[in-house]
Amino acid sequence: MLKCFRNCLRPSSVRTLPLQYGILFPLLACLVHVHFGHFSSAVISVTSFYLSMNLDGSAQDPEKREYSSVCVGREDDIKKSERMTAVVHDREVVIFYHKGEYHAMDIRCYHSGGPLHLGDIEDFDGRPCIVCPWHKYKITLATGEGLYQSINPKDPSAKPKWCSKGVKQRIHTVTVDNGNIYVTLSSEPFKCASDFYATGDFKVIKSSS
């Protein structure tokens, strides 16, 4: 075992590093378990990470899903109303048409589930946002970031600055083909705060489209 362990430590090419460490860490876990007992759990956790990697070094993501595009309406209709709601693969979304651009996001606000399709669009720090009608939370149309104003309490003359909380509202892709509006749900595997209100008891649309 020690000979095999030493071979794993020898220099190798970048392409074989994931495979090499995939062998190294199980061996290391066995050695640590023999000498330190339950302290090997941390090493085993690292081993699991390396074993989940592809040979090119990229981590596998079994939770990532691919969704087909769904037609939600006509381009002429949304240009008149500037917004529409739809159910896409059992997920409720709102589509906005603002200054010549289309945006789609989860219909319920990430904060408390407020109905974003009833909110107003305003610009903050040069970024168009949907303002939740319940608690006035600001969400950027393009990225789904939550915006807030911050000020330095140690500087009484400082002016409030707009800051980002990070992506809070899940954004979806809108495409136009032959006058039809299509929405493709986000397949990004990261956890988004608006996911909690996206399905189930919080649905606000009565009929599917």
Secondary structure as UniProt FT lines:
FT   HELIX           2..8
FT   HELIX           14..16
FT   HELIX           17..36
FT   HELIX           37..40
FT   HELIX           41..51
FT   TURN            55..56
FT   TURN            62..63
FT   STRAND          70..74
FT   HELIX           75..81
FT   STRAND          83..88
FT   TURN            89..90
FT   STRAND          91..98
FT   TURN            99..100
FT   STRAND          101..106
FT   TURN            110..112
FT   HELIX           116..118
FT   STRAND          120..124
FT   TURN            125..126
FT   STRAND          127..131
FT   TURN            133..135
FT   STRAND          138..140
FT   TURN            141..143
FT   STRAND          145..150
FT   TURN            153..154
FT   TURN            156..157
FT   STRAND          161..167
FT   STRAND          171..177
FT   TURN            178..179
FT   STRAND          180..184
FT   HELIX           193..197
FT   HELIX           200..202
//
